[in-house]
Structures are given as structure tokens and as C-alpha cells.
Amino acid sequence: MLGAAPALAHFQEIIPSADVVPEGGKVTIDMTFTHPFEGGPVMEMKRPVRVGVLSAGRQTDLSAALAEKPAGGSAGWTLTHDVNEPGAAIFYVEPQSYFEPAENKLIIHYAKVLVDGFASGEGWDELVGLPVEIRPLTRPTGLWTGNLFSGLVLKQGKPVPFAEVEVEFVNDGTVKAPNDAFITQVIKADANGTFSYAMPRGGWWGFAALVEGDEPGKSPDGKDVPIEEGGLIWVKATDMPTAR
């Protein structure tokens, strides 16, 4: 019998150089479209439709700051931004759609990540207003390894009951999965659209709430295909240091 190859989970990464800047300052935001746990392959990421930051209730377009940064032989993007006021700076990206021939669908993952300016702990549950978005119910910065992260899945601002949420760790190559079942963790939100997950290792974790788009899109050959819309949030867990 022939075994079926497991489907690889796609994640739109938007990873900052720090999740907290205690004294403010510049942060670098790297964006790639990849399979985080396996470290690739990296898919071609065209120039984003939009990229910006929400801070103190104001959205700022950061498109002019974008620079290409190839990753794994494919196109990726980076930008640098000065976090110069207290509170959450919520960076977000809307990529162009990506056609996945193996699944015969288009993928659009609206992704965001929070950087806490001056370690204020304020503004972390503000919404960008993305078509699909995870509202954090746990502050997504300053988290210890093992902390429980909870979120609310929203589509057009309304909770999505029983939404599927995929979870992956950005693997630096030090973690080996016992088998393919361990690569992508899968959660179902409850009837209110909420979910929780305890992060077992220090590093960056991606939470991808996946829903089907209301309208089909067009494949490269012009045929109607479904659209997978993802609302992603990236969260960092930090190992608790031992006192000396």
C-alpha cells in the first residue's frame, strides 16, 4: 500500500527582533511564508498588499519601509521601525494570495505580532480590524515557557465557533519530532470561538485560525478555487532563568 504524504502547514511569519523593548528603540520585523517547525520549504512571498503598525489607537502604513530579504531561496521581506512610545506596537501584514497546487486552493494569511514598548503591558488586546483575526485573551508578551496562551477567533469582527487553530513552533533545528503528528498541533476553538494552548518550549509560536473564504478565488489557470483565510498571531515564550 502507498502511504499518503502529510499536508504541510503553511504559516505566514512576521517575527520581530524582540517581543519587549524595555527602553524603546528600533525593532526589525522579518516576514516569510514557510513551514516553521521544519524550517522550510520557504514559499515565494510577493510584495505584501499592506503592512503596518497599530500603536496608541493609530494605524501607520509601513509599506515604504519594506525591503526584500530572501529566505531559503525564495522572496521574503523585512522592515525596521522605531518603537518610541509606551504600549503595544502591533505589527501586521496582509500578503498577496498564494496558490497551493497540492491542495488546489488560494491561501491568504493575515498575520500580526506585538512588541511591548517600554514594557508597559498596555494595549495588547487592541484589534487591527483584519478580516480574520485572533484577539488575545492572554497578554502575548512577557510569557514564560509553559504559560497558557488563550485567544478569540474573529471573522469580520464576530466570533467563529469551533474554528480550527493550527499551532507551530519556529524550530531552530534543536527539536526533532517523534513523527509527523507532532509537527503541527491542532486545536478546535469552543462554541464561543476561544482556544488555549500551553507553550512547552521557549521561542516563537504561531497560532493560525483557519476559515474558508466566503467567495472563491481564481487559480493561475483561471478556475474557481476555494480561499483559505488565516488569522495568525505570533507569541514568544521565554525560559525562566535560574537564580544564582
Buried (B, 14 or more C-beta within 10 A) or exposed (E): EEEEEEEBBBBBBBBBBBBBBEEBEEBEBBBBBBBBBBEBEBBEBEEBEEBBBBBEEEBEEBEEBBEEBEBBEBBBBBBEBEBEEBBBBBBBBBBEBBBBEEBEBBBBBBBBBBBBBBBBBBBBBBBBEBBBBBBBBBBBBBBEBEBEBBBBBBBEEEBBEEBBBBBBBBBEEEEEEEEEEEBBBEBEBBEEBBBBBEBEEBBBBBBBBBBEBEEBBEBEEEEEBBBBBBBBBBBBBBEEEEEE
